[in-house]
Amino acid sequence: MNAGSYRQGLGLVVLLGFVVVASVLSSPGEVLRAIEGLLADPLRFALALVVLYSLRPLVAWPLSLVSVLVGYAYGFALGFPVALVGTVGSCLFPFVLARYFRSDIGLLGWVSAAGERFFEATGDVRGVLAARLAPAPADAISYGAGLSGVSASGFVLGTVLGEIPWTVAFVLVGASMTDFSVREATLDSAAFVIGATLLAVLALAGPAYRYLRARQGSDPIADGPRSETPHSEE
């Protein structure tokens, strides 16, 4: 293992260790209930939301919990745009961090190369959109897009479009609550999850078809055996 790969591995272990420890030591339920207690002071509540969205990636809490809290506090009409803006802003931190540490060597180099091939086939916006529609961890998608060299504009637009269905669903869950509860901040709808996943598959269908056609066209077997020109003997 070369020095660059060793440093990358050590850095990833330290980062993951920090996130795990922070997640274990912090309780989203207690923090969210404390912020919910600030509803009587709209300004302090709004400031607490900004801090929560900013620091959330450090403890890897699900964005869905914050969207539910926003829906409970503001209702759907105001809560949806607030939650969508907060979601995009919260996803930018891991995206920018990954772009900063992007590398061509070691594990990060392998992830970057694989991501580049994916986004080259799909395009930045479509690729991020499909990833956001799929029920995958939000921060993993953000880190992957950053390591893959996705443009900032493509990342933001893809995140906005892909997070709309999820944000709508979880804000509605919060808006329907009479009392805020983290335990009830879930989406009990298999049909919705399956539908979002199918949309992600449909978004990738065109690029996948073109990729397979290109691979088939470049396959020597598909073109038949290659004839060899005999060498003339002098």
C-alpha positions as CSV (number, residue, x, y, z in Angstrom):
1,M,0.0,0.0,0.0
2,N,1.5,3.3,-1.0
3,A,1.6,6.4,1.3
4,G,-1.3,8.1,-0.4
5,S,-3.6,5.1,0.0
6,Y,-2.5,4.7,3.6
7,R,-3.3,8.3,4.4
8,Q,-6.7,8.0,2.7
9,G,-7.5,4.9,4.6
10,L,-6.5,6.5,7.9
11,G,-8.5,9.6,7.2
12,L,-11.6,7.6,6.3
13,V,-11.3,5.6,9.5
14,V,-11.0,8.7,11.6
15,L,-14.0,10.4,9.8
16,L,-16.2,7.4,10.1
17,G,-15.2,6.9,13.7
18,F,-16.1,10.5,14.5
19,V,-19.5,10.2,12.8
20,V,-20.2,6.9,14.7
21,V,-19.2,8.3,18.0
22,A,-21.1,11.5,17.5
23,S,-24.2,9.5,16.5
24,V,-24.0,7.3,19.5
25,L,-23.5,10.1,22.0
26,S,-26.2,12.3,20.5
27,S,-29.8,11.6,20.5
28,P,-31.9,13.0,17.6
29,G,-35.0,12.6,19.7
30,E,-33.8,14.8,22.6
31,V,-32.4,17.4,20.2
32,L,-35.5,17.6,18.0
33,R,-37.8,17.8,21.1
34,A,-35.6,20.6,22.5
35,I,-35.9,22.5,19.2
36,E,-39.6,21.8,19.1
37,G,-39.8,23.5,22.5
38,L,-38.6,26.7,20.9
39,L,-41.8,27.1,18.8
40,A,-43.1,29.8,21.1
41,D,-40.2,31.9,19.9
42,P,-40.3,31.8,16.0
43,L,-36.9,33.5,15.6
44,R,-35.0,31.2,17.9
45,F,-36.8,28.2,16.4
46,A,-35.7,29.3,12.9
47,L,-32.1,29.8,14.0
48,A,-32.1,26.4,15.7
49,L,-33.3,24.8,12.4
50,V,-30.4,26.5,10.5
51,V,-27.9,25.1,13.0
52,L,-29.6,21.7,12.9
53,Y,-29.4,21.5,9.1
54,S,-25.8,22.7,9.1
55,L,-24.5,20.2,11.7
56,R,-26.7,17.2,10.8
57,P,-24.2,15.6,8.4
58,L,-21.6,15.4,11.3
59,V,-23.9,13.0,13.1
60,A,-25.5,11.4,10.1
61,W,-29.1,11.9,11.2
62,P,-31.8,11.2,8.6
63,L,-33.1,14.3,6.8
64,S,-36.6,12.8,7.1
65,L,-36.6,13.6,10.9
66,V,-35.9,17.2,10.3
67,S,-38.5,17.4,7.5
68,V,-41.1,16.0,9.8
69,L,-40.3,18.6,12.5
70,V,-40.5,21.4,9.9
71,G,-43.9,20.1,8.8
72,Y,-45.1,19.9,12.4
73,A,-44.0,23.4,13.1
74,Y,-45.0,25.2,9.9
75,G,-47.6,23.0,8.2
76,F,-47.3,21.9,4.6
77,A,-47.7,25.2,2.7
78,L,-44.7,26.9,4.4
79,G,-43.0,23.8,5.7
80,F,-42.4,22.2,2.2
81,P,-40.2,25.1,0.8
82,V,-38.4,25.5,4.1
83,A,-37.6,21.8,4.3
84,L,-36.6,21.6,0.7
85,V,-34.1,24.5,1.0
86,G,-32.8,23.1,4.3
87,T,-32.4,19.6,2.7
88,V,-30.3,21.0,-0.2
89,G,-28.2,23.1,2.1
90,S,-27.6,20.2,4.4
91,C,-26.5,18.0,1.5
92,L,-24.0,20.6,0.3
93,F,-21.6,20.2,3.2
94,P,-20.6,16.6,2.5
95,F,-20.6,17.3,-1.3
96,V,-18.1,20.2,-0.9
97,L,-16.0,18.2,1.6
98,A,-15.8,15.3,-0.9
99,R,-14.8,17.6,-3.7
100,Y,-12.0,19.0,-1.6
101,F,-10.6,15.5,-0.7
102,R,-11.1,14.1,-4.2
103,S,-8.1,12.0,-5.3
104,D,-6.9,9.9,-8.2
105,I,-5.2,7.3,-6.1
106,G,-6.2,4.6,-3.6
107,L,-9.8,3.9,-2.5
108,L,-11.0,7.4,-3.2
109,G,-9.4,7.3,-6.6
110,W,-11.4,4.1,-7.4
111,V,-14.6,5.6,-6.1
112,S,-14.0,8.8,-8.1
113,A,-13.3,6.8,-11.3
114,A,-16.4,4.7,-10.9
115,G,-18.5,7.7,-10.2
116,E,-17.1,9.6,-13.2
117,R,-18.1,6.7,-15.5
118,F,-21.6,6.7,-14.0
119,F,-22.2,10.4,-14.3
120,E,-20.6,10.5,-17.8
121,A,-23.3,8.0,-18.9
122,T,-26.2,9.7,-17.1
123,G,-25.3,13.4,-16.9
124,D,-24.9,15.2,-13.6
125,V,-28.5,16.2,-13.1
126,R,-30.1,12.9,-14.1
127,G,-27.6,10.9,-12.1
128,V,-28.1,12.9,-8.9
129,L,-31.9,12.9,-9.5
130,A,-32.0,9.1,-9.8
131,A,-29.8,8.6,-6.7
132,R,-32.0,10.9,-4.7
133,L,-35.2,9.2,-5.7
134,A,-33.9,5.8,-4.6
135,P,-34.2,5.0,-0.9
136,A,-30.4,5.5,-0.3
137,P,-28.7,7.5,2.5
138,A,-28.6,11.2,1.6
139,D,-25.0,11.8,2.8
140,A,-23.6,8.8,0.9
141,I,-25.1,10.2,-2.3
142,S,-23.6,13.7,-1.5
143,Y,-20.1,12.2,-0.8
144,G,-20.3,10.1,-4.0
145,A,-21.3,13.0,-6.2
146,G,-18.5,15.2,-4.8
147,L,-15.9,12.5,-5.3
148,S,-17.1,12.0,-8.9
149,G,-16.6,15.6,-9.9
150,V,-20.3,16.5,-10.3
151,S,-20.8,20.2,-11.0
152,A,-22.3,22.2,-8.2
153,S,-25.2,23.4,-10.3
154,G,-25.9,19.8,-11.5
155,F,-25.8,18.6,-7.9
156,V,-28.1,21.3,-6.6
157,L,-30.7,20.8,-9.4
158,G,-30.6,17.0,-9.2
159,T,-31.0,17.2,-5.4
160,V,-33.9,19.6,-5.6
161,L,-35.8,17.5,-8.1
162,G,-35.0,14.1,-6.5
163,E,-35.8,15.2,-3.0
164,I,-39.2,16.8,-3.8
165,P,-41.2,13.6,-3.4
166,W,-39.5,12.6,-0.1
167,T,-39.8,16.1,1.3
168,V,-43.5,16.3,0.4
169,A,-44.1,13.0,2.1
170,F,-42.3,13.7,5.3
171,V,-43.5,17.2,5.7
172,L,-47.1,15.9,5.3
173,V,-46.3,13.4,8.1
174,G,-45.2,16.2,10.4
175,A,-48.2,18.4,9.4
176,S,-50.6,15.7,10.3
177,M,-49.2,15.3,13.9
178,T,-51.1,16.8,16.8
179,D,-48.0,16.3,19.0
180,F,-44.5,15.9,17.7
181,S,-43.0,12.4,18.2
182,V,-39.8,11.1,16.7
183,R,-41.2,7.5,17.0
184,E,-44.0,8.4,14.7
185,A,-41.8,10.3,12.2
186,T,-41.8,7.5,9.7
187,L,-43.3,6.9,6.3
188,D,-45.4,3.7,6.5
189,S,-46.0,3.4,2.8
190,A,-44.3,0.6,0.9
191,A,-46.1,1.8,-2.3
192,F,-44.5,5.2,-2.1
193,V,-41.0,3.8,-1.6
194,I,-41.5,1.3,-4.5
195,G,-42.9,4.1,-6.7
196,A,-39.9,6.4,-6.0
197,T,-37.5,3.5,-6.7
198,L,-39.3,2.8,-10.0
199,L,-38.9,6.5,-11.0
200,A,-35.2,6.2,-10.3
201,V,-35.0,3.2,-12.5
202,L,-36.9,4.9,-15.3
203,A,-34.6,7.9,-15.0
204,L,-31.7,5.6,-15.7
205,A,-33.3,3.5,-18.4
206,G,-32.2,5.7,-21.3
207,P,-28.6,6.0,-20.3
208,A,-28.4,2.3,-19.4
209,Y,-29.8,1.4,-22.8
210,R,-27.3,3.6,-24.6
211,Y,-24.5,2.2,-22.5
212,L,-25.4,-1.4,-23.3
213,R,-25.7,-0.6,-27.0
214,A,-22.3,1.1,-27.0
215,R,-20.8,-1.9,-25.2
216,Q,-22.4,-4.3,-27.6
217,G,-21.1,-2.3,-30.6
218,S,-17.6,-2.3,-29.2
219,D,-17.6,-6.0,-28.4
220,P,-15.4,-7.9,-30.9
221,I,-17.5,-11.0,-30.5
222,A,-20.6,-9.1,-31.6
223,D,-18.8,-8.1,-34.8
224,G,-17.8,-11.7,-35.6
225,P,-14.3,-13.3,-35.7
226,R,-11.6,-10.9,-36.7
227,S,-9.9,-12.0,-39.9
228,E,-6.1,-12.0,-39.9
229,T,-4.2,-11.0,-43.0
230,P,-1.6,-13.6,-43.7
231,H,2.0,-12.4,-43.8
232,S,3.6,-12.8,-47.2
233,E,6.8,-14.9,-47.3
234,E,9.7,-13.5,-49.2
